[in-house]
C-alpha cells in the first residue's frame, strides 16, 4: 500500500471539510444529539472555514493520501 502525506494548501478545503465532518459524525454520534451533530458538521460552512484559513495561510494541516 502506498501513501503520501501532503501539507494542506489552498484548494484542499473540500477534502479537509469532508475529513472533519465525517470523523466528527463517527466520533460524536453517541455523544451529541442528532440536531447538534448535524449543525456542527454542515459541510458548506466547514468548507468555507477551511477556504478562509488556507487562503490566509493560517494554520498547518496535513492530508494523508492512501492508494
C-alpha positions in Angstrom: 0.0 0.0 0.0 1.4 3.4 -1.0 0.7 6.6 0.9 1.7 10.2 0.8 1.4 12.9 3.4 1.0 16.4 1.9 0.8 19.8 3.5 -2.7 21.3 3.0 -2.8 24.2 0.6 -5.4 26.5 -1.0 -7.8 24.3 -2.9 -7.7 21.4 -0.3 -10.7 22.9 1.6 -13.2 20.3 0.3 -11.0 17.4 1.3 -10.3 18.9 4.8 -14.0 19.6 5.3 -15.0 16.1 4.3 -12.4 14.5 6.6 -13.5 16.7 9.6 -17.2 16.3 9.2 -17.1 12.5 8.6 -14.8 12.0 11.6 -17.0 14.1 13.8 -20.1 12.2 12.7 -18.4 8.9 13.7 -16.8 10.2 16.9 -19.7 12.0 18.3 -22.8 10.1 17.1 -23.5 8.6 20.5 -22.4 11.8 22.5 -24.2 14.7 20.8 -27.8 15.0 19.8 -28.6 14.4 16.1 -29.6 18.1 15.8 -26.3 19.4 17.3 -24.2 17.0 15.3 -25.9 17.9 12.1 -25.4 21.6 12.8 -21.8 21.1 13.7 -21.0 19.1 10.6 -22.7 21.3 7.9 -20.3 20.7 5.0 -20.7 24.1 3.3 -19.9 26.0 6.4 -16.8 23.9 7.2 -15.6 24.1 3.6 -15.9 27.9 3.8 -14.0 28.0 7.1 -11.1 25.9 5.6 -11.1 28.1 2.5 -10.6 31.2 4.6 -7.9 29.6 6.6 -6.0 28.2 3.7 -6.3 31.4 1.6 -5.0 33.4 4.5 -2.1 31.0 5.2 -3.3 30.4 8.7 -2.8 27.0 10.4 -0.8 24.0 9.5 -2.7 21.0 8.2 -1.7 17.8 6.5 -3.6 15.3 4.4 -2.8 11.6 4.2 -3.4 10.1 0.8 -3.7 6.3 0.6 -3.5 4.5 -2.7 
